Amino acid sequence: MMTIDEEQQALLNRAAEERELIFNRYSLGLDPTNQVDPWENPTYEIYHITDKYGFMHDSRLPDRRDSHEIQRTKIELERDKKWHKMLADWNPRHEKLRKRVFKGIPDRMRWPAWKKLLNVEESMATNEKVYQNMLDLSRKYSTEVRQIDSDVNRQFRDNLAFRERYSVKQVSLFNVLNAYSIYNPELGYCQGMACVAGVLLLYMQEEEAFWALNALIVNEKFAMHGLFIEGFPKLTRFLEHHDRIMLKIMPKLHKHFMKHNVDAILYSIKWFFVVFVERIPFSLSLRVWDIFLLEGDRVITAMAITILYLHKNELLRLKDMDTILEYLQVKLHKNFGYNDDYAIEALERVMKKLKEHKLDVPPPAKVNEFPTKPLGQFVEADVEKKIGRRRSEYTDTEKQVISDVILRQEQNAIEVQSTVSYETSECATGTSMASHGSSETFSLEDNNIHLKTANALQNTPQREVLMGT
């Protein structure tokens, strides 16, 4: 039997081995020798069509090369030229910038525009080699690697950039999140960060996305630290503010929601955590991101109210919690019901209305919504953090042992049941049961033991299973 110190060291070694194995897979990337389980690469029929943002659809998209789309393309090309000039003579306080952002940043211009809005180039210049240092440290010390690996495998798998396991963008996302968990150890990693970083990586290179993510987390204008930190203090503050606005602006809808137990937290998590991605069409969420990067987090409050305001009549017709939530979480993502320009015009009107009512800005943030410890100063995690859940989880070997034991018991149960069935059939043909009574009773009890044992094995601590206690 291992001593406590030996057991602890074994768990630490296991954590290090798992971390190294996962990092090695991402280092190999798309190399044919890299092991990829079949379920990790979803298959899509060749006729599936991707949209302009790289997202794949289950059926052919309509032909958009009509006169309206051709005219729109011409307008966007003209706007590209204007953005080139504006970026060359950058002034973040210029009213012209605000007008053009609300019109929508041309997709080809999002890369340089978002970098300007988030001061990415300045951050990279003043923090030379910091990202690489954090990434190197994460390979040795990251305690978040398993969760990050799991989330990377799920993020934007319907997008060409992230479709293949260990693709370039998957590797970049994995690296950014692990490096940031070391750079900001107070925060570490929270699942919503994968989506935020994934959006950034659709338009940026790896290190650029790292510093853009940092700006979104620590800059007071965005302050996502308070959303992702334990306890989610900013989420609580924004939900309370959201409810105040609902009571003031849309009391009838608020009452309808309360009647059907539809609390804001049930439909607004992705609104607040990832700025509406996967809750409204991606093209519209990008327009909201454009304004969010310019105006800050007050845009999130305003867009939440805009969505409810535009769809309040339909929401009032829905008569139970499930259909209301399905409408807000699923249907609006597939079909928002309004084109992007109209939705953004409505957003701008709502922002003005909230300002008139002095509701455009939530109450001031509390201290716990911002980092309290220095960034970029490596702090090695304590032993329990390194071990994580491994103390109560089964190893791969233990899982196999349990699986084998349960399989053998199931086979035994089938044999026992067959015996019982055979004896019962004897009774049906007039054979005396007297000589089989004790055997049948034993068989049924034995079958019951099997069921209990199988369930117990799945819930018994791993050491008890192996030691037979």
Beta strands, then each sheet from edge to edge (+ up, - down):
strand 1: 49-50
strand 2: 56-57
sheet 1: 1+ 2-
end
